């Protein structure tokens, strides 16, 4: 059986590690919000992360632009931009998904 979840470590600025805080994490730590998800694909930008689950959902976290407002989202959450879509793969540039 495949393992579920995702591990992250490094600089947690803006919540980009999905660890619910912005601290630096020196060793791999499981992202609790994704403990029951099978992550198919993951990509990162300058200060944010995005992933696609086996169910085709896109989850994002870190420094995000929501409308005209910049927000810090420290825990993975569904991306409204992909609502209702069955996504297979994802890629990120420095500032965009």
C-alpha positions in Angstrom: 0.0 0.0 0.0 1.2 3.5 -0.7 2.1 5.8 2.1 -0.1 8.9 2.6 1.1 12.4 3.4 4.0 14.6 2.8 7.1 15.7 4.6 8.7 19.1 4.6 11.7 20.9 6.0 13.7 24.1 5.5 12.8 27.8 5.8 9.2 28.1 6.8 8.8 31.7 5.9 5.1 32.7 5.1 4.1 29.1 6.0 5.6 27.7 2.9 6.3 24.3 4.6 2.6 23.7 5.5 3.6 23.1 9.1 1.1 25.6 10.5 3.9 27.9 11.7 6.6 29.9 10.0 9.6 28.5 11.8 12.6 26.9 10.1 12.4 23.1 10.3 15.8 21.3 10.3 14.6 17.7 9.8 11.8 16.2 7.7 8.5 16.6 9.5 5.1 15.2 8.3 2.7 17.9 7.1 -0.2 17.0 9.5 -2.9 18.6 7.2 -2.0 16.1 4.5 -1.8 13.0 6.7 -4.8 11.4 5.0 -4.0 12.5 1.4 -2.1 10.7 -1.3 0.0 13.5 -2.9 0.5 12.8 -6.6 2.5 15.9 -7.5 4.1 18.8 -5.7 5.7 22.0 -6.8 7.1 25.1 -5.1 7.5 28.8 -5.9 9.6 31.4 -4.2 7.5 31.3 -0.9 4.6 29.0 -1.6 3.8 25.4 -2.3 1.1 23.6 -4.3 0.2 20.0 -4.6 -2.2 17.7 -6.5 -3.8 14.8 -4.7 -4.8 11.5 -6.1 -8.4 12.8 -6.2 -7.3 15.6 -8.5 -7.6 18.4 -5.9 -5.1 21.3 -5.8 -4.0 22.4 -2.4 -1.8 25.5 -1.8 -0.1 27.1 1.1 2.5 29.8 1.9 2.5 33.3 0.5 -0.6 33.5 -1.8 -2.4 36.2 -3.7 -6.2 36.1 -3.1 -7.8 38.7 -5.3 -6.1 41.9 -4.6 -4.9 40.8 -1.2 -1.6 39.0 -0.3 -2.1 36.4 2.5 0.1 34.0 4.4 -1.6 30.6 4.5 0.5 28.3 6.7 -1.6 25.2 6.2 -2.6 23.4 3.0 -6.1 24.5 1.7 -8.1 23.9 -1.5 -7.3 26.4 -4.2 -10.4 28.2 -5.4 -8.8 28.8 -8.8 -9.0 25.0 -9.6 -12.4 24.3 -8.0 -14.3 21.6 -9.8 -11.3 20.7 -12.0 -9.7 17.2 -12.1 -6.0 18.2 -12.1 -3.4 15.7 -13.1 -0.1 17.7 -12.7 1.0 21.1 -11.4 4.1 23.3 -11.9 5.1 26.6 -10.2 7.2 29.5 -11.3 8.8 31.9 -8.9 5.5 33.8 -8.4 2.8 31.7 -10.0 1.1 28.3 -10.2 
